[in-house]
C-alpha cells in the first residue's frame, strides 16, 4: 500500500538525526489537530490531491484506490460532490426528455417531497450516507404516502443521482443501498355485469357509451375521451387507439396513448351497436387541442365523447359525474372503483373465455405481458378445471370401445 503521510510528526535530517533516534519523531504544528494520517496522490491533470484519515490503514487504502481509479479514468474528485442536490437536480430536471405530463408529475414530486427533505444536502453527503435517504423514505411512509408512490419518488431521486455518477460528481448512487418499501399488491375483484350496468345507467346519457369503450374495448379513461369517429372502423370491425386527452399545466391536450404506443383492438358486434346508437344520438364533434403540451401544434379530431358544450371531456368534471353514478349504484367512492374498474371487467371477461394473456396485453396496451399476467393471474380459469374440460372434450370425440374394437369374449 502507498505510505500515508503523518501530519502529526516529522523527522529531522542532518545534524538532528541522532536526536530523532534518541527521542523519537518530533511533533509538528498540526499535532493533535484533525485526523493524523493523510493520503496523497495525483489526479489525471497531475495535480496533487490529499485527504485526511484517523487511521493509517484507511489513508493507505484510499491512496491506493485513488491512484488505481485515476489510472482507469474513473477517479471522482470529492470536491465536485459539494454541489447541493437542489442546484444539481434543477439542471437534471430541465434536461428531461419525458413527455410534458410526466415532467409535470416529476416536478410535483421534487417540489413537494424531495427538495424539502433533501434539497439542502450536497451530493457528496448523500453519497457518503445512504442512511439519510433511507430515513427520508421512511418519513414519507409515516406521512401517509402509499408504498407505490414512495417508490416512484425514490426512483426519480435515483435518476438524478445516477446522472451525478455519470457526470463523475459522486462515485456511486446511494439509492442502490436504500431499501424501497415493499408494495402490497391487492387482488383485483372485477365488477359484476349488474354493477357495470347500474353505473352506466346512472351516468348522463351522453356519457353512457364511454363505459362501453372501457368494458368492451379496454380503453383507459383518457383514451376513451380521445376516441374519434375515424378511429372506429365499423366495416373491418377494429378500433384504432391513436390518442388520449390529458391535462398538462391545467389545460386539456391531445397526446399519444400511454407509453406512446398506438394499438388496434377488435370491435365486437355488441360494442359496435352501442357506439352506433351513441353516434346517432350524439354526433361526433370536431375538437382542436394542442398536441402533447399547451402551445403545441393544433390537432383536430371528431370526438365521439364531448361535454354538453361540445368541448373535449375534462376528466375532473367527468369524475364528478362518475362519483354520483357510484352512489346510485351503491358502490363506495374508493380508488378501485374508478374508471379503471371497467378495464378490469374487460380483462376478466376475456380471460374467463380463454383469451390468452399475450393478446389481452396487446388489447390493454400494456408494455409487458408479464405485467398483465401478474395483475390478472388470479382471474384465469384454474388449471385443474381447464385440464378436466380439455380431456373431457377430447374423450367426447373418441369412438366407444364397442364401436372401435372387438367385444370382450
Helices and strands as residue ranges (DSSP letters): E 5-6, E 9-10, G 14-16, H 17-23, E 26-27, E 37-42, E 48-53, H 56-72, G 78-82, H 85-94, H 100-109, I 110-114, H 115-118, H 123-128, H 130-142, H 147-166, G 174-177, H 193-202, G 205-207, H 208-215, H 221-225, G 229-231, E 232-233, E 238-241, E 244-248, E 251-255, G 258-260, E 263-266, H 269-281, E 285-290, E 298-303, H 315-329, G 335-337, H 340-352, H 357-364, H 369-376, G 377-379, H 383-396, H 401-404
